[in-house]
């Protein structure tokens, strides 16, 4: 116990102060959590401050802040999980939460280490200025700057809506294996959307950023891009129509088209779906599932990216996990439970929305690595197809991988050339089949800049994704009959 005090309290005292705890409290909670014979326990403290500002009709019309503070206590027995949380950090309430989580087990008390080591962690999202010291006036000034720029670009713009958010999350996790880690997770995002009117017809579109960074992220260049892209994407829709429906070749644009990779393919590689034999990939490990130039990774270490984490919500180190290597499925995304089942190391994918939730295998930044082809070469190879540029939403049945995605805008490809603009297109298919049908992969990988939140088991976590230009040999395109 004294070793724990010496090694950890000095280094993590500001976190202890934030939660009103000390090392003795943590030991008491472990003592209760493991009192029924659980194999393992962890204690997850979290304090989040978040702020939101919105601007519409040229004035700030909403602003609010949220504070979340609490602790989640998890006990594992085999593959069963007991979980309880409390927003009241009084010792009595925390002990009750530990006692509740302990009920998953019914065996002799389990001992835990006398010494809990403070583990140094890498920093994948350093920032210059903490959000707590950034005034709301500075945030409003950014919104006004982009708003004025949007209206200056084209007289057809009749409305602009902008939003800004930032959050600061302070997290401490201690495990019954003798590990303690702390983390500060910043996040910010800014979105601009606009409505344009032309000859009695209206169109709307937008653009956004999201990143684990400070206010220094919002350079004049990025603010200019935010306004310009919002306007340009909106005005281009006046020239767009719907394609004819049917089976055709599809080229996925580099960048945010990675949402299809994330939703239709990535979820099927999360280990819990495979452990439970729900995923179509459950029997595909170390088997070919794509062509030799297709490689897919899930990476938690990309600097300042929305889905990056210094360590996961179980305390496991973040890493770059190769899921598909040269067409061969090499790994699933693991949390603690699935890694024990498969007898491999955790991949740092145990994630939770907040202290109110138990961690499960989740993606971080998921992307396909660059391939051998050029973008122009890919487009030139298409006789009749579409170029899908911007996605907005979709639905996926994770087990089989069947999906429907909504393409907001893109182009027809006719005789190897981008021709007329298209909009409001549905892509319908099967994720594993699409991966098999990827016949060309560009060398132009781009990561999405926007803010994506991945939903699973009632939880949402921040993620990002990316893709080079990719050609799929055949997909169902929903357009005009």
C-alpha positions as CSV (number, residue, x, y, z in Angstrom):
1,X,0.0,0.0,0.0
2,X,2.8,2.4,0.9
3,X,4.5,1.7,-2.5
4,X,1.2,2.7,-4.2
5,X,1.1,5.9,-2.3
6,X,4.7,6.9,-3.1
7,X,4.7,6.0,-6.8
8,X,1.2,7.0,-7.8
9,X,-0.1,9.8,-5.6
10,X,2.7,12.2,-6.5
11,X,2.2,11.7,-10.2
12,X,-1.6,11.6,-10.3
13,X,-2.5,13.8,-7.3
14,X,-4.3,16.3,-9.6
15,X,-6.5,13.5,-10.8
16,X,-7.1,12.3,-7.2
17,X,-8.0,15.8,-6.3
18,X,-10.4,16.1,-9.2
19,X,-12.4,13.0,-8.0
20,X,-11.9,13.6,-4.2
21,X,-10.2,10.2,-3.8
22,X,-6.9,8.7,-2.8
23,X,-5.1,5.4,-3.1
24,X,-6.8,4.1,0.0
25,X,-10.2,4.6,-1.5
26,X,-9.2,2.7,-4.7
27,X,-8.0,-0.2,-2.6
28,X,-11.3,-0.3,-0.6
29,X,-13.3,-0.4,-3.9
30,X,-11.2,-3.2,-5.3
31,X,-11.6,-5.1,-2.0
32,X,-15.4,-5.0,-2.4
33,X,-15.5,-5.5,-6.2
34,X,-13.5,-8.8,-5.9
35,X,-15.2,-9.9,-2.7
36,X,-17.4,-12.4,-4.6
37,X,-14.5,-14.0,-6.5
38,X,-14.5,-12.1,-9.7
39,X,-11.5,-12.8,-12.0
40,X,-10.8,-9.2,-12.7
41,X,-12.0,-5.7,-11.8
42,X,-11.3,-2.2,-13.1
43,X,-12.3,1.3,-11.8
44,X,-12.9,4.0,-14.3
45,X,-13.1,7.7,-13.2
46,X,-14.1,10.3,-15.7
47,X,-14.7,14.1,-15.6
48,X,-15.9,15.7,-18.9
49,X,-16.5,19.4,-19.5
50,X,-18.2,20.2,-22.8
51,X,-19.3,23.4,-24.4
52,X,-21.5,24.1,-27.5
53,X,-22.3,27.3,-29.4
54,X,-24.6,27.7,-32.4
55,X,-25.1,30.5,-34.8
56,X,-28.0,30.9,-37.2
57,X,-29.6,33.8,-39.1
58,X,-26.4,35.8,-38.4
59,X,-26.7,35.7,-34.6
60,X,-25.8,33.3,-31.8
61,X,-29.0,31.4,-31.0
62,X,-27.9,28.7,-28.6
63,X,-25.1,28.1,-26.1
64,X,-24.8,25.5,-23.4
65,X,-22.3,23.6,-21.3
66,X,-22.4,20.1,-19.8
67,X,-20.4,18.6,-17.0
68,X,-20.3,14.8,-16.4
69,X,-18.5,13.3,-13.4
70,X,-18.6,9.8,-12.1
71,X,-17.0,6.4,-11.8
72,X,-17.8,3.0,-13.4
73,X,-16.8,-0.2,-11.7
74,X,-16.6,-3.5,-13.7
75,X,-16.1,-7.0,-12.5
76,X,-15.4,-9.9,-15.0
77,X,-16.0,-13.6,-14.3
78,X,-15.2,-15.7,-17.3
79,X,-17.0,-13.9,-20.1
80,X,-19.7,-12.4,-17.9
81,X,-19.6,-8.8,-16.8
82,X,-21.0,-7.1,-13.7
83,X,-21.1,-3.3,-14.2
84,X,-22.3,-0.5,-12.0
85,X,-21.7,3.3,-12.0
86,X,-22.4,6.3,-9.8
87,X,-22.3,10.0,-10.4
88,X,-22.0,10.5,-6.6
89,X,-18.3,10.1,-5.6
90,X,-19.1,9.9,-1.9
91,X,-17.4,6.8,-0.6
92,X,-20.7,5.2,0.4
93,X,-22.0,5.5,-3.1
94,X,-18.9,4.1,-4.7
95,X,-18.8,1.2,-2.4
96,X,-22.4,0.4,-3.3
97,X,-21.5,0.4,-7.0
98,X,-18.5,-1.9,-6.3
99,X,-20.8,-4.3,-4.4
100,X,-23.4,-4.3,-7.2
101,X,-20.7,-5.1,-9.8
102,X,-19.3,-7.9,-7.6
103,X,-22.6,-9.8,-7.8
104,X,-21.7,-11.3,-11.2
105,X,-19.4,-13.8,-9.3
106,X,-20.1,-16.3,-6.5
107,X,-16.8,-17.8,-5.3
108,X,-14.0,-17.2,-2.9
109,X,-12.5,-13.7,-2.5
110,X,-9.7,-12.9,-5.0
111,X,-6.5,-11.2,-3.9
112,X,-5.1,-8.2,-5.8
113,X,-1.7,-6.7,-6.0
114,X,-0.2,-4.8,-3.0
115,X,1.4,-2.4,-5.5
116,X,-0.3,-0.5,-8.3
117,X,2.1,1.0,-10.8
118,X,1.7,4.3,-12.6
119,X,2.2,3.6,-16.2
120,X,3.6,6.3,-18.5
121,X,1.6,6.6,-21.7
122,X,2.4,8.1,-25.1
123,X,0.7,11.4,-26.1
124,X,-1.0,11.2,-29.5
125,X,-3.0,14.5,-29.1
126,X,-0.9,17.2,-27.5
127,X,-2.5,20.7,-27.5
128,X,-1.1,24.2,-26.9
129,X,-4.1,25.7,-25.1
130,X,-6.5,24.0,-22.8
131,X,-10.2,24.5,-23.6
132,X,-10.9,25.6,-20.1
133,X,-9.1,28.9,-20.7
134,X,-10.7,29.7,-24.1
135,X,-13.4,32.3,-23.7
136,X,-16.8,32.0,-25.5
137,X,-16.0,35.3,-27.2
138,X,-13.1,33.6,-29.1
139,X,-15.4,30.8,-30.2
140,X,-18.1,33.2,-31.4
141,X,-15.6,35.2,-33.3
142,X,-14.7,32.0,-35.3
143,X,-18.3,31.4,-36.1
144,X,-18.9,35.0,-37.2
145,X,-15.8,34.9,-39.4
146,X,-17.0,31.7,-41.2
147,X,-20.6,33.0,-41.4
148,X,-19.5,36.3,-43.1
149,X,-17.3,34.4,-45.5
150,X,-20.2,32.1,-46.5
151,X,-22.5,35.0,-47.4
152,X,-19.7,36.8,-49.3
153,X,-19.2,33.9,-51.7
154,X,-22.5,33.8,-53.5
155,X,-25.7,35.8,-53.6
156,X,-27.7,32.6,-53.8
157,X,-26.9,31.7,-50.2
158,X,-30.0,32.6,-48.1
159,X,-29.2,30.8,-44.8
160,X,-26.2,29.6,-42.9
161,X,-26.1,27.5,-39.8
162,X,-22.9,27.0,-37.8
163,X,-22.0,25.2,-34.7
164,X,-18.9,24.8,-32.5
165,X,-18.1,22.5,-29.7
166,X,-15.2,21.6,-27.5
167,X,-14.7,19.1,-24.6
168,X,-12.1,18.2,-22.1
169,X,-12.2,14.7,-20.6
170,X,-10.0,13.7,-17.7
171,X,-9.9,9.9,-17.1
172,X,-8.2,7.6,-14.6
173,X,-8.4,3.9,-14.7
174,X,-7.0,1.4,-12.1
175,X,-7.1,-2.3,-12.7
176,X,-6.9,-5.3,-10.3
177,X,-3.8,-6.4,-12.3
178,X,-1.9,-3.5,-10.6
179,X,-2.0,-0.8,-13.4
180,X,-3.1,2.8,-13.1
181,X,-3.2,5.2,-16.0
182,X,-4.5,8.8,-16.5
183,X,-5.4,10.6,-19.6
184,X,-6.5,14.0,-20.8
185,X,-8.6,13.8,-24.0
186,X,-9.4,17.1,-25.8
187,X,-12.0,17.2,-28.6
188,X,-13.3,20.0,-30.8
189,X,-15.4,20.4,-33.9
190,X,-16.9,23.0,-36.1
191,X,-19.6,22.6,-38.7
192,X,-21.1,24.9,-41.3
193,X,-24.1,24.2,-43.5
194,X,-26.0,26.5,-45.8
195,X,-29.1,26.8,-48.0
196,X,-29.0,28.3,-51.4
197,X,-32.0,29.2,-53.7
198,X,-32.0,29.4,-57.4
199,X,-35.1,29.8,-59.6
200,X,-37.4,28.8,-56.8
201,X,-35.4,25.6,-56.0
202,X,-33.4,25.2,-52.8
203,X,-30.5,23.0,-52.0
204,X,-28.4,22.5,-48.8
205,X,-25.1,20.9,-47.9
206,X,-22.3,21.5,-45.5
207,X,-18.8,20.7,-44.3
208,X,-17.2,20.0,-40.9
209,X,-14.1,19.4,-38.9
210,X,-13.5,17.3,-35.8
211,X,-10.2,16.7,-34.1
212,X,-8.5,16.1,-30.7
213,X,-6.8,19.5,-30.7
214,X,-6.9,23.0,-29.2
215,X,-8.1,26.3,-30.6
216,X,-4.9,26.6,-32.5
217,X,-6.3,24.1,-35.0
218,X,-8.6,26.7,-36.4
219,X,-6.2,28.5,-38.7
220,X,-7.4,31.1,-41.2
221,X,-6.8,28.5,-44.0
222,X,-9.1,26.0,-42.3
223,X,-11.8,28.5,-41.6
224,X,-11.7,29.6,-45.2
225,X,-11.9,26.0,-46.4
226,X,-14.9,25.4,-44.1
227,X,-16.9,28.2,-45.6
228,X,-15.8,27.6,-49.2
229,X,-16.6,23.9,-49.1
230,X,-20.0,24.4,-47.6
231,X,-21.0,26.8,-50.3
232,X,-19.4,24.9,-53.2
233,X,-21.0,21.6,-52.2
234,X,-24.4,23.3,-51.9
235,X,-24.3,25.1,-55.2
236,X,-23.1,22.0,-57.1
237,X,-26.3,20.3,-56.3
238,X,-28.2,22.7,-58.6
239,X,-26.5,20.9,-61.5
240,X,-27.1,17.4,-60.2
241,X,-29.7,14.8,-61.0
242,X,-30.3,11.1,-60.2
243,X,-28.8,8.3,-62.2
244,X,-30.7,5.4,-63.6
245,X,-31.0,2.5,-61.1
246,X,-29.2,-0.8,-61.6
247,X,-26.0,-2.8,-61.1
248,X,-22.9,-0.9,-62.1
249,X,-19.3,-0.2,-61.3
250,X,-18.8,2.2,-58.4
251,X,-15.8,4.3,-57.6
252,X,-15.5,5.5,-54.0
253,X,-13.8,8.8,-53.6
254,X,-10.8,9.1,-51.3
255,X,-11.6,10.3,-47.8
256,X,-15.0,10.2,-46.2
257,X,-16.1,7.3,-48.4
258,X,-14.3,5.4,-45.7
259,X,-17.7,5.4,-43.8
260,X,-18.7,2.4,-46.0
261,X,-15.5,0.6,-45.0
262,X,-16.2,1.4,-41.3
263,X,-19.8,0.4,-41.2
264,X,-20.2,-2.4,-43.7
265,X,-16.9,-4.1,-43.1
266,X,-15.2,-2.8,-40.0
267,X,-17.9,-3.8,-37.5
268,X,-17.8,-7.4,-38.7
269,X,-14.1,-7.5,-37.6
270,X,-14.9,-6.5,-34.0
271,X,-14.0,-9.5,-32.0
272,X,-17.2,-9.8,-29.9
273,X,-19.3,-10.4,-33.0
274,X,-16.9,-13.1,-34.1
275,X,-16.6,-14.7,-30.7
276,X,-20.4,-15.0,-30.7
277,X,-20.4,-16.3,-34.3
278,X,-22.6,-13.4,-35.4
279,X,-20.1,-12.0,-38.0
280,X,-19.6,-13.4,-41.4
281,X,-15.9,-13.2,-40.6
282,X,-16.1,-15.6,-37.7
283,X,-14.4,-18.5,-39.6
284,X,-12.3,-16.3,-41.9
285,X,-9.2,-15.6,-39.8
286,X,-6.0,-16.1,-41.8
287,X,-8.1,-16.7,-44.9
288,X,-8.2,-14.6,-48.1
289,X,-11.2,-12.1,-48.1
290,X,-9.9,-9.6,-50.7
291,X,-7.4,-9.1,-53.5
292,X,-3.7,-9.0,-52.7
293,X,-3.5,-5.2,-52.9
294,X,-6.2,-4.6,-50.2
295,X,-4.9,-3.9,-46.7
296,X,-7.1,-2.5,-43.9
297,X,-5.9,-1.2,-40.5
298,X,-7.6,0.2,-37.4
299,X,-5.2,2.7,-35.7
300,X,-5.5,4.5,-32.4
301,X,-2.2,6.4,-32.8
302,X,-2.8,8.9,-35.6
303,X,-1.8,12.3,-34.2
304,X,-4.7,14.4,-33.1
305,X,-7.3,12.4,-35.0
306,X,-10.8,12.1,-33.7
307,X,-10.7,8.4,-33.1
308,X,-7.2,8.3,-31.6
309,X,-6.6,7.2,-28.0
310,X,-3.5,7.1,-25.8
311,X,-4.8,3.9,-24.3
312,X,-8.2,2.3,-24.4
313,X,-10.9,2.4,-21.8
314,X,-9.6,-0.8,-20.2
315,X,-6.1,0.6,-19.8
316,X,-4.6,-1.3,-22.8
317,X,-2.0,0.5,-24.9
318,X,-3.3,2.0,-28.2
319,X,-1.7,0.6,-31.3
320,X,-2.0,0.2,-35.1
321,X,-3.8,-3.1,-35.7
322,X,-3.5,-4.7,-39.1
323,X,-6.9,-6.3,-39.8
324,X,-6.5,-7.2,-43.5
325,X,-2.9,-7.7,-44.9
326,X,-2.6,-8.1,-48.6
327,X,-6.1,-9.5,-48.8
328,X,-5.8,-11.9,-45.8
329,X,-7.8,-11.4,-42.6
330,X,-5.1,-11.2,-39.9
331,X,-6.8,-9.9,-36.8
332,X,-10.0,-8.9,-35.1
333,X,-10.3,-5.9,-32.9
334,X,-10.1,-7.1,-29.3
335,X,-11.1,-6.0,-25.9
336,X,-10.0,-7.9,-22.7
337,X,-12.7,-10.5,-22.9
338,X,-12.3,-11.4,-26.5
339,X,-8.5,-11.4,-26.3
340,X,-8.6,-14.0,-23.5
341,X,-11.1,-16.1,-25.6
342,X,-8.8,-16.0,-28.6
343,X,-5.6,-16.2,-26.5
344,X,-4.1,-13.1,-28.0
345,X,-3.1,-9.7,-26.7
346,X,-5.7,-7.0,-26.5
347,X,-5.4,-4.6,-29.5
348,X,-6.5,-1.5,-27.6
349,X,-10.1,-1.5,-28.9
350,X,-12.0,-1.8,-25.6
351,X,-14.0,1.5,-25.6
352,X,-16.9,3.0,-23.8
353,X,-19.0,6.1,-24.3
354,X,-18.6,7.2,-20.7
355,X,-18.2,5.9,-17.1
356,X,-21.9,4.9,-17.4
357,X,-21.0,2.1,-19.9
358,X,-19.0,-1.1,-19.9
359,X,-16.3,-1.2,-22.6
360,X,-16.8,-3.4,-25.7
361,X,-14.7,-3.9,-28.9
362,X,-14.9,-0.7,-31.0
363,X,-13.1,0.9,-33.9
364,X,-10.8,3.9,-33.6
365,X,-9.5,5.3,-37.0
366,X,-10.2,2.6,-39.6
367,X,-8.8,2.9,-43.1
368,X,-7.6,1.1,-46.2
369,X,-3.9,1.5,-47.0
370,X,-2.8,3.0,-50.4
371,X,-2.7,0.6,-53.3
372,X,-0.9,0.5,-56.7
373,X,-3.3,2.4,-58.9
374,X,-3.7,6.1,-59.8
375,X,-7.0,7.9,-59.4
376,X,-7.2,8.8,-63.1
377,X,-6.4,5.2,-64.0
378,X,-9.3,4.0,-61.9
379,X,-11.8,6.4,-63.4
380,X,-10.6,5.7,-66.9
381,X,-11.2,2.0,-66.4
382,X,-15.0,2.5,-65.8
383,X,-17.3,2.2,-68.8
384,X,-20.6,3.1,-67.0
385,X,-20.7,3.7,-63.3
386,X,-20.8,6.3,-60.6
387,X,-18.3,8.2,-58.6
388,X,-19.5,8.5,-55.0
389,X,-18.1,11.6,-53.4
390,X,-20.0,12.5,-50.2
391,X,-21.9,10.2,-47.9
392,X,-24.4,11.3,-45.2
393,X,-25.8,8.2,-43.6
394,X,-26.7,4.5,-43.9
395,X,-28.0,1.3,-42.4
396,X,-26.0,-1.9,-41.8
397,X,-26.9,-5.4,-40.6
398,X,-23.7,-6.2,-38.9
399,X,-23.9,-10.0,-38.9
400,X,-24.3,-10.5,-42.7
401,X,-22.9,-7.1,-43.6
402,X,-25.9,-6.0,-45.8
403,X,-26.1,-2.3,-46.1
404,X,-27.8,0.7,-47.6
405,X,-25.8,4.0,-47.8
406,X,-27.0,7.4,-48.9
407,X,-24.7,9.3,-51.3
408,X,-25.4,13.0,-51.1
409,X,-23.4,13.9,-54.2
410,X,-21.1,12.5,-56.9
411,X,-20.7,12.1,-60.6
412,X,-21.6,9.7,-63.4
413,X,-18.7,8.0,-65.0
414,X,-19.2,7.4,-68.8
415,X,-16.5,6.0,-71.0
416,X,-13.8,6.6,-68.5
417,X,-14.7,10.3,-67.7
418,X,-16.5,12.1,-65.0
419,X,-19.6,13.6,-66.6
420,X,-22.8,14.9,-65.1
421,X,-23.3,15.5,-61.4
422,X,-25.6,13.2,-59.4
423,X,-27.2,13.5,-56.0
424,X,-29.4,11.6,-53.5
425,X,-28.2,8.1,-54.6
426,X,-28.6,4.9,-52.5
427,X,-25.9,2.3,-52.7
428,X,-27.1,-1.2,-51.7
429,X,-24.9,-4.2,-51.1
430,X,-23.0,-6.5,-48.8
431,X,-19.9,-5.4,-47.1
432,X,-17.8,-8.6,-47.3
433,X,-18.9,-9.0,-51.0
434,X,-17.9,-5.4,-51.7
435,X,-14.5,-6.1,-50.2
436,X,-14.1,-9.1,-52.5
437,X,-15.2,-6.9,-55.4
438,X,-12.6,-4.2,-54.8
439,X,-10.7,-4.5,-58.1
440,X,-8.5,-1.3,-57.9
441,X,-7.1,0.7,-55.0
442,X,-5.6,4.1,-55.5
443,X,-2.4,5.5,-54.0
444,X,-4.1,8.6,-52.7
445,X,-5.3,7.7,-49.1
446,X,-7.1,10.5,-47.4
447,X,-8.5,10.6,-43.9
448,X,-11.9,12.1,-43.2
449,X,-11.7,15.5,-41.5
450,X,-15.3,15.5,-40.2
451,X,-16.9,14.3,-37.0
452,X,-18.2,10.7,-37.0
453,X,-19.7,9.0,-34.0
454,X,-20.0,5.3,-34.1
455,X,-23.1,3.7,-32.5
456,X,-23.1,0.2,-31.0
457,X,-24.9,-1.4,-28.1
458,X,-26.5,1.9,-27.2
459,X,-23.1,3.6,-27.0
460,X,-21.5,6.3,-29.2
461,X,-17.8,6.8,-29.4
462,X,-15.8,9.2,-31.6
463,X,-14.1,7.6,-34.6
464,X,-12.5,8.5,-37.9
465,X,-12.0,6.7,-41.2
466,X,-10.2,7.0,-44.5
467,X,-9.9,5.5,-47.9
468,X,-7.9,5.8,-51.1
469,X,-9.9,6.0,-54.4
470,X,-11.4,2.5,-54.7
471,X,-13.1,0.8,-57.6
472,X,-15.8,-1.8,-56.8
473,X,-16.7,-4.0,-59.8
474,X,-20.4,-4.1,-59.1
475,X,-22.9,-2.6,-56.7
476,X,-26.6,-1.9,-56.7
477,X,-27.3,1.8,-57.4
478,X,-30.7,3.1,-56.4
479,X,-31.8,6.0,-58.6
480,X,-34.5,6.5,-61.2
481,X,-36.3,3.5,-62.6
